[in-house]
Amino acid sequence: MSFDQLTISSDSNGSLPVFNERREVVGMAVGDIQDLQREFRRLVLEDGFDAADILRCLTLNPARRLKVEGRKGRVAAGVDADLILYGPGWEIDQVFARGRKMVAGGQVLVKGTFETSSDF
């Protein structure tokens, strides 16, 4: 199986319609900031996918699709790389983004406007 054209992304903190069994919109919800992490862990730990394949679906592949590969999606000189350092069990330990430490020891240090979660 090739993972080269598969991307995984979210509408984190975006509006999400809620549907009933007849596929009618019955309300609105907000996408959870932690959905991508939960899905990554599920795919690797429960479904047995290789972590490197799934990480590529979350990083390099979306950057290619959005045509920003030279600026995002990988760790290399001159590339704007956001980094996640994982601990045991693929729990997020540290996050660096925009040149700042955003998470340390699993605890959120910097929150966005709509974020309320205190840890990952």
N, CA, C and O atoms as a GROMACS GRO file, in nm:
protein
  480
    1MET      N    1   0.085  -0.118   0.000
    1MET     CA    2   0.000   0.000   0.000
    1MET      C    3   0.089   0.124   0.000
    1MET      O    4   0.186   0.131   0.076
    2SER      N    5   0.057   0.220  -0.084
    2SER     CA    6   0.132   0.346  -0.090
    2SER      C    7   0.056   0.454  -0.014
    2SER      O    8  -0.065   0.470  -0.030
    3PHE      N    9   0.128   0.526   0.067
    3PHE     CA   10   0.069   0.635   0.143
    3PHE      C   11   0.100   0.771   0.078
    3PHE      O   12   0.070   0.875   0.137
    4ASP      N   13   0.159   0.770  -0.040
    4ASP     CA   14   0.207   0.893  -0.102
    4ASP      C   15   0.099   0.995  -0.134
    4ASP      O   16   0.127   1.114  -0.136
    5GLN      N   17  -0.024   0.952  -0.157
    5GLN     CA   18  -0.129   1.046  -0.193
    5GLN      C   19  -0.239   1.058  -0.088
    5GLN      O   20  -0.343   1.118  -0.114
    6LEU      N   21  -0.216   1.002   0.028
    6LEU     CA   22  -0.314   1.009   0.136
    6LEU      C   23  -0.280   1.122   0.229
    6LEU      O   24  -0.165   1.136   0.272
    7THR      N   25  -0.379   1.204   0.262
    7THR     CA   26  -0.359   1.310   0.360
    7THR      C   27  -0.458   1.293   0.474
    7THR      O   28  -0.567   1.240   0.456
    8ILE      N   29  -0.417   1.339   0.592
    8ILE     CA   30  -0.504   1.340   0.709
    8ILE      C   31  -0.498   1.481   0.765
    8ILE      O   32  -0.390   1.533   0.794
    9SER      N   33  -0.614   1.542   0.780
    9SER     CA   34  -0.619   1.678   0.834
    9SER      C   35  -0.748   1.694   0.912
    9SER      O   36  -0.830   1.603   0.920
   10SER      N   37  -0.765   1.811   0.970
   10SER     CA   38  -0.887   1.836   1.048
   10SER      C   39  -0.930   1.980   1.029
   10SER      O   40  -0.858   2.064   0.976
   11ASP      N   41  -1.049   2.006   1.075
   11ASP     CA   42  -1.100   2.143   1.083
   11ASP      C   43  -1.099   2.182   1.230
   11ASP      O   44  -1.199   2.231   1.283
   12SER      N   45  -0.986   2.161   1.294
   12SER     CA   46  -0.975   2.187   1.436
   12SER      C   47  -1.025   2.327   1.469
   12SER      O   48  -0.986   2.426   1.406
   13ASN      N   49  -1.110   2.332   1.567
   13ASN     CA   50  -1.175   2.456   1.612
   13ASN      C   51  -1.265   2.517   1.507
   13ASN      O   52  -1.311   2.630   1.522
   14GLY      N   53  -1.292   2.442   1.400
   14GLY     CA   54  -1.384   2.488   1.297
   14GLY      C   55  -1.525   2.439   1.325
   14GLY      O   56  -1.546   2.350   1.408
   15SER      N   57  -1.620   2.497   1.258
   15SER     CA   58  -1.760   2.456   1.273
   15SER      C   59  -1.784   2.323   1.205
   15SER      O   60  -1.741   2.300   1.091
   16LEU      N   61  -1.853   2.235   1.275
   16LEU     CA   62  -1.887   2.104   1.222
   16LEU      C   63  -2.037   2.082   1.231
   16LEU      O   64  -2.094   2.093   1.340
   17PRO      N   65  -2.103   2.053   1.119
   17PRO     CA   66  -2.246   2.025   1.127
   17PRO      C   67  -2.272   1.892   1.196
   17PRO      O   68  -2.193   1.798   1.184
   18VAL      N   69  -2.381   1.884   1.268
   18VAL     CA   70  -2.426   1.761   1.334
   18VAL      C   71  -2.548   1.713   1.257
   18VAL      O   72  -2.644   1.788   1.237
   19PHE      N   73  -2.545   1.586   1.213
   19PHE     CA   74  -2.652   1.531   1.131
   19PHE      C   75  -2.733   1.430   1.211
   19PHE      O   76  -2.680   1.364   1.301
   20ASN      N   77  -2.861   1.416   1.176
   20ASN     CA   78  -2.943   1.310   1.234
   20ASN      C   79  -2.937   1.188   1.141
   20ASN      O   80  -2.863   1.188   1.043
   21GLU      N   81  -3.015   1.085   1.173
   21GLU     CA   82  -3.011   0.961   1.094
   21GLU      C   83  -3.060   0.980   0.951
   21GLU      O   84  -3.030   0.897   0.865
   22ARG      N   85  -3.134   1.087   0.923
   22ARG     CA   86  -3.181   1.116   0.786
   22ARG      C   87  -3.084   1.209   0.713
   22ARG      O   88  -3.116   1.259   0.605
   23ARG      N   89  -2.965   1.230   0.772
   23ARG     CA   90  -2.861   1.315   0.716
   23ARG      C   91  -2.904   1.461   0.706
   23ARG      O   92  -2.858   1.534   0.618
   24GLU      N   93  -2.991   1.504   0.797
   24GLU     CA   94  -3.033   1.643   0.805
   24GLU      C   95  -2.948   1.713   0.912
   24GLU      O   96  -2.918   1.654   1.015
   25VAL      N   97  -2.912   1.837   0.887
   25VAL     CA   98  -2.836   1.914   0.985
   25VAL      C   99  -2.928   1.950   1.101
   25VAL      O  100  -3.034   2.011   1.082
   26VAL      N  101  -2.887   1.910   1.222
   26VAL     CA  102  -2.968   1.938   1.340
   26VAL      C  103  -2.895   2.024   1.442
   26VAL      O  104  -2.949   2.055   1.548
   27GLY      N  105  -2.774   2.064   1.410
   27GLY     CA  106  -2.699   2.148   1.502
   27GLY      C  107  -2.558   2.171   1.451
   27GLY      O  108  -2.520   2.125   1.343
   28MET      N  109  -2.481   2.243   1.531
   28MET     CA  110  -2.342   2.271   1.498
   28MET      C  111  -2.255   2.237   1.618
   28MET      O  112  -2.296   2.255   1.733
   29ALA      N  113  -2.136   2.187   1.590
   29ALA     CA  114  -2.038   2.157   1.695
   29ALA      C  115  -1.907   2.222   1.654
   29ALA      O  116  -1.897   2.285   1.549
   30VAL      N  117  -1.807   2.206   1.738
   30VAL     CA  118  -1.674   2.261   1.710
   30VAL      C  119  -1.574   2.146   1.704
   30VAL      O  120  -1.575   2.058   1.791
   31GLY      N  121  -1.489   2.146   1.602
   31GLY     CA  122  -1.387   2.043   1.588
   31GLY      C  123  -1.290   2.049   1.706
   31GLY      O  124  -1.252   2.157   1.750
   32ASP      N  125  -1.251   1.933   1.754
   32ASP     CA  126  -1.162   1.925   1.870
   32ASP      C  127  -1.016   1.932   1.827
   32ASP      O  128  -0.975   1.862   1.735
   33ILE      N  129  -0.940   2.016   1.892
   33ILE     CA  130  -0.798   2.036   1.860
   33ILE      C  131  -0.718   1.907   1.873
   33ILE      O  132  -0.612   1.894   1.811
   34GLN      N  133  -0.765   1.812   1.950
   34GLN     CA  134  -0.690   1.689   1.975
   34GLN      C  135  -0.726   1.574   1.880
   34GLN      O  136  -0.672   1.465   1.894
   35ASP      N  137  -0.817   1.598   1.784
   35ASP     CA  138  -0.861   1.490   1.695
   35ASP      C  139  -0.747   1.428   1.616
   35ASP      O  140  -0.742   1.305   1.605
   36LEU      N  141  -0.656   1.507   1.562
   36LEU     CA  142  -0.547   1.450   1.483
   36LEU      C  143  -0.457   1.361   1.568
   36LEU      O  144  -0.414   1.255   1.523
   37GLN      N  145  -0.428   1.402   1.689
   37GLN     CA  146  -0.344   1.321   1.778
   37GLN      C  147  -0.414   1.190   1.813
   37GLN      O  148  -0.352   1.084   1.812
   38ARG      N  149  -0.544   1.198   1.842
   38ARG     CA  150  -0.619   1.076   1.874
   38ARG      C  151  -0.618   0.980   1.756
   38ARG      O  152  -0.599   0.860   1.774
   39GLU      N  153  -0.640   1.031   1.634
   39GLU     CA  154  -0.642   0.946   1.516
   39GLU      C  155  -0.504   0.887   1.486
   39GLU      O  156  -0.493   0.770   1.450
   40PHE      N  157  -0.400   0.969   1.502
   40PHE     CA  158  -0.263   0.918   1.482
   40PHE      C  159  -0.238   0.800   1.576
   40PHE      O  160  -0.193   0.695   1.531
   41ARG      N  161  -0.266   0.817   1.703
   41ARG     CA  162  -0.242   0.711   1.801
   41ARG      C  163  -0.326   0.587   1.770
   41ARG      O  164  -0.276   0.475   1.780
   42ARG      N  165  -0.451   0.607   1.733
   42ARG     CA  166  -0.538   0.493   1.700
   42ARG      C  167  -0.482   0.416   1.580
   42ARG      O  168  -0.473   0.293   1.584
   43LEU      N  169  -0.444   0.487   1.475
   43LEU     CA  170  -0.393   0.421   1.354
   43LEU      C  171  -0.264   0.344   1.383
   43LEU      O  172  -0.243   0.236   1.327
   44VAL      N  173  -0.179   0.398   1.468
   44VAL     CA  174  -0.051   0.333   1.499
   44VAL      C  175  -0.068   0.224   1.605
   44VAL      O  176  -0.025   0.110   1.585
   45LEU      N  177  -0.129   0.258   1.716
   45LEU     CA  178  -0.136   0.164   1.829
   45LEU      C  179  -0.244   0.058   1.816
   45LEU      O  180  -0.223  -0.057   1.856
   46GLU      N  181  -0.359   0.094   1.762
   46GLU     CA  182  -0.469  -0.002   1.753
   46GLU      C  183  -0.477  -0.071   1.618
   46GLU      O  184  -0.503  -0.192   1.611
   47ASP      N  185  -0.455   0.005   1.510
   47ASP     CA  186  -0.470  -0.052   1.377
   47ASP      C  187  -0.340  -0.104   1.318
   47ASP      O  188  -0.340  -0.169   1.214
   48GLY      N  189  -0.226  -0.076   1.384
   48GLY     CA  190  -0.099  -0.135   1.346
   48GLY      C  191  -0.027  -0.072   1.228
   48GLY      O  192   0.064  -0.133   1.172
   49PHE      N  193  -0.066   0.048   1.189
   49PHE     CA  194   0.005   0.115   1.080
   49PHE      C  195   0.141   0.163   1.128
   49PHE      O  196   0.159   0.190   1.246
   50ASP      N  197   0.236   0.174   1.035
   50ASP     CA  198   0.368   0.225   1.066
   50ASP      C  199   0.360   0.375   1.096
   50ASP      O  200   0.299   0.450   1.020
   51ALA      N  201   0.420   0.418   1.205
   51ALA     CA  202   0.413   0.558   1.245
   51ALA      C  203   0.468   0.651   1.138
   51ALA      O  204   0.414   0.760   1.116
   52ALA      N  205   0.576   0.611   1.070
   52ALA     CA  206   0.635   0.696   0.966
   52ALA      C  207   0.537   0.719   0.851
   52ALA      O  208   0.532   0.829   0.796
   53ASP      N  209   0.460   0.617   0.814
   53ASP     CA  210   0.361   0.633   0.707
   53ASP      C  211   0.250   0.730   0.748
   53ASP      O  212   0.210   0.816   0.670
   54ILE      N  213   0.202   0.715   0.870
   54ILE     CA  214   0.093   0.802   0.916
   54ILE      C  215   0.143   0.944   0.936
   54ILE      O  216   0.072   1.039   0.903
   55LEU      N  217   0.264   0.961   0.988
   55LEU     CA  218   0.319   1.097   1.004
   55LEU      C  219   0.333   1.167   0.869
   55LEU      O  220   0.309   1.287   0.859
   56ARG      N  221   0.372   1.094   0.766
   56ARG     CA  222   0.381   1.153   0.633
   56ARG      C  223   0.244   1.201   0.586
   56ARG      O  224   0.234   1.304   0.518
   57CYS      N  225   0.138   1.129   0.620
   57CYS     CA  226   0.001   1.168   0.583
   57CYS      C  227  -0.043   1.296   0.655
   57CYS      O  228  -0.131   1.367   0.607
   58LEU      N  229   0.019   1.324   0.768
   58LEU     CA  230  -0.014   1.442   0.848
   58LEU      C  231   0.076   1.561   0.817
   58LEU      O  232   0.044   1.674   0.854
   59THR      N  233   0.189   1.538   0.750
   59THR     CA  234   0.290   1.643   0.734
   59THR      C  235   0.324   1.669   0.588
   59THR      O  236   0.275   1.765   0.528
   60LEU      N  237   0.408   1.585   0.530
   60LEU     CA  238   0.458   1.606   0.395
   60LEU      C  239   0.348   1.600   0.289
   60LEU      O  240   0.343   1.685   0.200
   61ASN      N  241   0.260   1.502   0.297
   61ASN     CA  242   0.157   1.488   0.195
   61ASN      C  243   0.062   1.608   0.188
   61ASN      O  244   0.036   1.656   0.078
   62PRO      N  245   0.011   1.659   0.300
   62PRO     CA  246  -0.071   1.780   0.290
   62PRO      C  247   0.008   1.900   0.237
   62PRO      O  248  -0.046   1.981   0.162
   63ALA      N  249   0.135   1.911   0.275
   63ALA     CA  250   0.217   2.022   0.224
   63ALA      C  251   0.231   2.012   0.072
   63ALA      O  252   0.224   2.113   0.002
   64ARG      N  253   0.250   1.892   0.022
   64ARG     CA  254   0.256   1.874  -0.124
   64ARG      C  255   0.124   1.913  -0.189
   64ARG      O  256   0.122   1.985  -0.289
   65ARG      N  257   0.016   1.866  -0.133
   65ARG     CA  258  -0.117   1.893  -0.190
   65ARG      C  259  -0.148   2.042  -0.191
   65ARG      O  260  -0.209   2.093  -0.285
   66LEU      N  261  -0.106   2.112  -0.086
   66LEU     CA  262  -0.129   2.256  -0.076
   66LEU      C  263  -0.022   2.337  -0.149
   66LEU      O  264  -0.025   2.460  -0.150
   67LYS      N  265   0.074   2.265  -0.209
   67LYS     CA  266   0.183   2.329  -0.285
   67LYS      C  267   0.270   2.421  -0.199
   67LYS      O  268   0.312   2.528  -0.244
   68VAL      N  269   0.296   2.378  -0.075
   68VAL     CA  270   0.385   2.452   0.015
   68VAL      C  271   0.499   2.362   0.064
   68VAL      O  272   0.561   2.389   0.167
   69GLU      N  273   0.527   2.255  -0.012
   69GLU     CA  274   0.629   2.158   0.030
   69GLU      C  275   0.765   2.222   0.055
   69GLU      O  276   0.836   2.177   0.145
   70GLY      N  277   0.803   2.321  -0.019
   70GLY     CA  278   0.932   2.385   0.002
   70GLY      C  279   0.939   2.467   0.128
   70GLY      O  280   1.048   2.506   0.171
   71ARG      N  281   0.822   2.494   0.190
   71ARG     CA  282   0.817   2.575   0.311
   71ARG      C  283   0.765   2.500   0.433
   71ARG      O  284   0.795   2.540   0.546
   72LYS      N  285   0.689   2.394   0.413
   72LYS     CA  286   0.626   2.320   0.524
   72LYS      C  287   0.633   2.170   0.497
   72LYS      O  288   0.663   2.128   0.386
   73GLY      N  289   0.605   2.091   0.600
   73GLY     CA  290   0.584   1.948   0.583
   73GLY      C  291   0.702   1.858   0.607
   73GLY      O  292   0.687   1.736   0.605
   74ARG      N  293   0.819   1.914   0.631
   74ARG     CA  294   0.937   1.830   0.656
   74ARG      C  295   1.039   1.909   0.735
   74ARG      O  296   1.030   2.031   0.747
   75VAL      N  297   1.135   1.838   0.789
   75VAL     CA  298   1.244   1.902   0.863
   75VAL      C  299   1.364   1.911   0.770
   75VAL      O  300   1.420   1.809   0.729
   76ALA      N  301   1.402   2.033   0.736
   76ALA     CA  302   1.516   2.058   0.648
   76ALA      C  303   1.556   2.204   0.661
   76ALA      O  304   1.477   2.287   0.706
   77ALA      N  305   1.678   2.233   0.622
   77ALA     CA  306   1.727   2.372   0.626
   77ALA      C  307   1.635   2.461   0.543
   77ALA      O  308   1.601   2.428   0.429
   78GLY      N  309   1.595   2.573   0.601
   78GLY     CA  310   1.513   2.670   0.531
   78GLY      C  311   1.364   2.641   0.530
   78GLY      O  312   1.287   2.717   0.472
   79VAL      N  313   1.323   2.531   0.592
   79VAL     CA  314   1.182   2.494   0.596
   79VAL      C  315   1.125   2.532   0.732
   79VAL      O  316   1.188   2.510   0.835
   80ASP      N  317   1.004   2.590   0.731
   80ASP     CA  318   0.935   2.628   0.854
   80ASP      C  319   0.879   2.502   0.919
   80ASP      O  320   0.767   2.460   0.889
   81ALA      N  321   0.957   2.441   1.007
   81ALA     CA  322   0.918   2.313   1.066
   81ALA      C  323   0.861   2.332   1.206
   81ALA      O  324   0.927   2.385   1.294
   82ASP      N  325   0.739   2.286   1.224
   82ASP     CA  326   0.682   2.273   1.357
   82ASP      C  327   0.717   2.131   1.401
   82ASP      O  328   0.709   2.037   1.321
   83LEU      N  329   0.756   2.114   1.526
   83LEU     CA  330   0.804   1.984   1.572
   83LEU      C  331   0.722   1.933   1.690
   83LEU      O  332   0.685   2.008   1.780
   84ILE      N  333   0.694   1.803   1.686
   84ILE     CA  334   0.632   1.734   1.799
   84ILE      C  335   0.730   1.629   1.846
   84ILE      O  336   0.778   1.548   1.767
   85LEU      N  337   0.760   1.630   1.974
   85LEU     CA  338   0.842   1.526   2.035
   85LEU      C  339   0.749   1.436   2.115
   85LEU      O  340   0.676   1.482   2.203
   86TYR      N  341   0.754   1.307   2.083
   86TYR     CA  342   0.665   1.212   2.148
   86TYR      C  343   0.734   1.141   2.263
   86TYR      O  344   0.855   1.123   2.263
   87GLY      N  345   0.654   1.101   2.360
   87GLY     CA  346   0.701   1.018   2.469
   87GLY      C  347   0.652   0.875   2.448
   87GLY      O  348   0.604   0.841   2.340
   88PRO      N  349   0.664   0.792   2.550
   88PRO     CA  350   0.617   0.654   2.540
   88PRO      C  351   0.468   0.649   2.505
   88PRO      O  352   0.389   0.731   2.551
   89GLY      N  353   0.432   0.552   2.423
   89GLY     CA  354   0.292   0.536   2.385
   89GLY      C  355   0.243   0.642   2.289
   89GLY      O  356   0.122   0.661   2.272
   90TRP      N  357   0.337   0.713   2.225
   90TRP     CA  358   0.303   0.818   2.130
   90TRP      C  359   0.221   0.930   2.191
   90TRP      O  360   0.136   0.989   2.125
   91GLU      N  361   0.246   0.958   2.317
   91GLU     CA  362   0.185   1.075   2.382
   91GLU      C  363   0.270   1.197   2.349
   91GLU      O  364   0.393   1.188   2.345
   92ILE      N  365   0.206   1.309   2.325
   92ILE     CA  366   0.281   1.431   2.296
   92ILE      C  367   0.354   1.477   2.421
   92ILE      O  368   0.292   1.494   2.527
   93ASP      N  369   0.484   1.496   2.409
   93ASP     CA  370   0.564   1.546   2.520
   93ASP      C  371   0.596   1.693   2.503
   93ASP      O  372   0.579   1.772   2.596
   94GLN      N  373   0.644   1.731   2.383
   94GLN     CA  374   0.680   1.870   2.358
   94GLN      C  375   0.637   1.909   2.216
   94GLN      O  376   0.636   1.826   2.125
   95VAL      N  377   0.601   2.035   2.201
   95VAL     CA  378   0.567   2.090   2.069
   95VAL      C  379   0.638   2.224   2.054
   95VAL      O  380   0.637   2.308   2.144
   96PHE      N  381   0.700   2.241   1.938
   96PHE     CA  382   0.763   2.367   1.902
   96PHE      C  383   0.697   2.415   1.773
   96PHE      O  384   0.691   2.341   1.675
   97ALA      N  385   0.647   2.537   1.773
   97ALA     CA  386   0.583   2.594   1.654
   97ALA      C  387   0.609   2.743   1.651
   97ALA      O  388   0.611   2.811   1.754
   98ARG      N  389   0.629   2.793   1.530
   98ARG     CA  390   0.654   2.936   1.512
   98ARG      C  391   0.770   2.985   1.599
   98ARG      O  392   0.770   3.098   1.647
   99GLY      N  393   0.868   2.898   1.618
   99GLY     CA  394   0.986   2.934   1.695
   99GLY      C  395   0.966   2.939   1.845
   99GLY      O  396   1.052   2.990   1.917
  100ARG      N  397   0.854   2.885   1.894
  100ARG     CA  398   0.825   2.888   2.038
  100ARG      C  399   0.793   2.749   2.088
  100ARG      O  400   0.741   2.665   2.014
  101LYS      N  401   0.824   2.724   2.214
  101LYS     CA  402   0.781   2.600   2.279
  101LYS      C  403   0.635   2.620   2.319
  101LYS      O  404   0.602   2.710   2.397
  102MET      N  405   0.549   2.535   2.265
  102MET     CA  406   0.406   2.547   2.288
  102MET      C  407   0.354   2.446   2.391
  102MET      O  408   0.255   2.472   2.460
  103VAL      N  409   0.422   2.331   2.400
  103VAL     CA  410   0.385   2.225   2.494
  103VAL      C  411   0.512   2.172   2.558
  103VAL      O  412   0.612   2.151   2.488
  104ALA      N  413   0.510   2.151   2.687
  104ALA     CA  414   0.624   2.094   2.759
  104ALA      C  415   0.572   1.992   2.859
  104ALA      O  416   0.481   2.021   2.937
  105GLY      N  417   0.628   1.872   2.857
  105GLY     CA  418   0.583   1.768   2.948
  105GLY      C  419   0.436   1.735   2.931
  105GLY      O  420   0.369   1.696   3.027
  106GLY      N  421   0.384   1.751   2.808
  106GLY     CA  422   0.243   1.724   2.782
  106GLY      C  423   0.149   1.835   2.824
  106GLY      O  424   0.028   1.825   2.802
  107GLN      N  425   0.201   1.940   2.882
  107GLN     CA  426   0.117   2.052   2.929
  107GLN      C  427   0.123   2.167   2.830
  107GLN      O  428   0.231   2.209   2.788
  108VAL      N  429   0.007   2.217   2.792
  108VAL     CA  430  -0.001   2.327   2.698
  108VAL      C  431   0.051   2.454   2.763
  108VAL      O  432   0.006   2.493   2.871
  109LEU      N  433   0.147   2.520   2.698
  109LEU     CA  434   0.203   2.645   2.746
  109LEU      C  435   0.138   2.765   2.678
  109LEU      O  436   0.123   2.871   2.739
  110VAL      N  437   0.101   2.748   2.552
  110VAL     CA  438   0.043   2.857   2.473
  110VAL      C  439  -0.087   2.807   2.413
  110VAL      O  440  -0.089   2.704   2.346
  111LYS      N  441  -0.196   2.879   2.436
  111LYS     CA  442  -0.326   2.841   2.383
  111LYS      C  443  -0.370   2.939   2.275
  111LYS      O  444  -0.337   3.057   2.279
  112GLY      N  445  -0.444   2.886   2.178
  112GLY     CA  446  -0.506   2.970   2.077
  112GLY      C  447  -0.632   3.033   2.132
  112GLY      O  448  -0.673   3.006   2.245
  113THR      N  449  -0.693   3.115   2.053
  113THR     CA  450  -0.812   3.190   2.095
  113THR      C  451  -0.925   3.100   2.144
  113THR      O  452  -0.993   3.133   2.240
  114PHE      N  453  -0.945   2.985   2.077
  114PHE     CA  454  -1.061   2.900   2.108
  114PHE      C  455  -1.026   2.774   2.186
  114PHE      O  456  -1.112   2.689   2.208
  115GLU      N  457  -0.901   2.760   2.228
  115GLU     CA  458  -0.859   2.638   2.295
  115GLU      C  459  -0.883   2.649   2.446
  115GLU      O  460  -0.855   2.751   2.509
  116THR      N  461  -0.934   2.541   2.500
  116THR     CA  462  -0.956   2.534   2.644
  116THR      C  463  -0.884   2.416   2.708
  116THR      O  464  -0.870   2.409   2.831
  117SER      N  465  -0.838   2.322   2.625
  117SER     CA  466  -0.771   2.204   2.678
  117SER      C  467  -0.639   2.241   2.744
  117SER      O  468  -0.567   2.330   2.697
  118SER      N  469  -0.608   2.173   2.854
  118SER     CA  470  -0.485   2.204   2.928
  118SER      C  471  -0.373   2.106   2.898
  118SER      O  472  -0.257   2.134   2.931
  119ASP      N  473  -0.404   1.992   2.837
  119ASP     CA  474  -0.297   1.898   2.807
  119ASP      C  475  -0.337   1.806   2.692
  119ASP      O  476  -0.451   1.806   2.646
  120PHE      N  477  -0.238   1.728   2.648
  120PHE     CA  478  -0.263   1.633   2.540
  120PHE      C  479  -0.257   1.495   2.596
  120PHE      O  480  -0.275   1.398   2.523
   0.00000   0.00000   0.00000
